[in-house]
Amino acid sequence: MRNRIYTVYLLLFAMFLMQSCGVMNTYKRPDMSVDTKFRGSLAIKDTSMVTYQWRSLFPDQILAGYIEEGLKYNTDYQIAKRSSDIAYAYLRQSKAAYAPSIG
């Protein structure tokens, strides 16, 4: 009797698993009409803020000193720089593995 109950539970569980595979329908992307002027009509500037140095944006010498001091002692910046240096060292090490070796 006990064996029959386990068999029924196992069958119910298997049917539940099979049913759960077909619950989700495949995603169909809706048709959206995008205006042709969305990206093409905007005038692109030749220069951006990336090309400027921060010293040219802030001509005040006292403010420039504060910014330099903030960059010098900024722990988040130091941690990010160290992480970048470590990642670069790992990159060089992994590239060196492709070099021929002796022995």
TIKOLKOL-93651 format. One line per 2 residues: number of its first residue (from 1); their letters; for each residue x negated, y negated, z negated of C-alpha. Coordinates in pm, whole numbers, plus 50000, padded with zeros to 5 digits. Each point is the difference from the previous one (the first is absolute). Layout:
TIKOLKOL-93651
NUM> A> X Y Z  ...
This chain:
TIKOLKOL-93651
1> MR> 50000 50000 50000  49722 49762 49907
3> NR> 49817 50074 50322  50314 49917 50198
5> IY> 50035 49662 49822  49638 49914 50081
7> TV> 50062 50095 50362  50306 49774 50018
9> YL> 49808 49712 49842  49711 50056 50238
11> LL> 50238 49998 50296  50168 49681 49879
13> FA> 49663 49835 49946  49884 50103 50349
15> MF> 50321 49862 50154  49950 49676 49807
17> LM> 49645 49969 50132  50112 50064 50356
19> QS> 50276 49741 49968  49764 49735 49863
21> CG> 49785 50017 50313  50279 49860 50217
23> VM> 50121 49716 49778  49813 49718 50170
25> NT> 50084 49885 50350  49726 49889 50233
27> YK> 49942 49625 49996  50120 49813 50304
29> RP> 49859 49654 50042  50271 49743 50071
31> DM> 49980 49806 50324  49895 49643 49929
33> SV> 49968 49726 50254  49701 49778 49933
35> DT> 49971 49663 50166  49715 49988 50251
37> KF> 49882 49673 49848  49943 50166 49666
39> RG> 49622 50004 50023  49915 49868 50343
41> SL> 50125 49643 49979  49808 49892 49693
43> AI> 49696 49789 50068  49690 50162 49855
45> KD> 49750 49768 49838  49638 50034 50099
47> TS> 49884 49965 49642  50129 50148 49679
49> MV> 49920 49959 49633  49761 50294 50024
51> TY> 49754 49802 50210  49970 49720 49745
53> QW> 49762 50019 49709  50153 49911 49666
55> RS> 49745 49725 49947  50139 49807 50297
57> LF> 50352 50023 49859  49903 49863 49657
59> PD> 49751 49713 50037  50003 49916 49627
61> QI> 49666 50109 49849  50139 50059 49651
63> LA> 50274 50224 50137  49745 50182 50216
65> GY> 49790 50062 49688  50301 50142 49818
67> IE> 50081 50226 50293  49642 50125 50020
69> EG> 49995 50067 49627  50333 50182 50024
71> LK> 49872 50217 50283  49678 50069 49813
73> YN> 50168 50120 49679  50318 50151 50143
75> TD> 50010 50360 49874  50260 50111 50253
77> YQ> 49780 49874 50282  49694 50168 49848
79> IA> 50183 50332 49963  50127 49979 50357
81> KR> 49651 49921 50128  49848 50289 49806
83> SS> 50270 50236 50129  49931 49882 50353
85> DI> 49626 50055 49950  50063 50351 49867
87> AY> 50226 50083 50294  49735 49871 50240
89> AY> 49737 50215 49828  50224 50307 50037
91> LR> 50048 49915 50366  49625 49978 50058
93> QS> 49951 50326 49810  50261 50183 50207
95> KA> 49852 49864 50323  49656 50115 49888
97> AY> 50133 50354 49972  50026 50010 50380
99> AP> 49630 49928 50038  49773 50293 50062
101> SI> 49822 50140 49698  49692 50214 49944
103> G> 50024 50322 49806
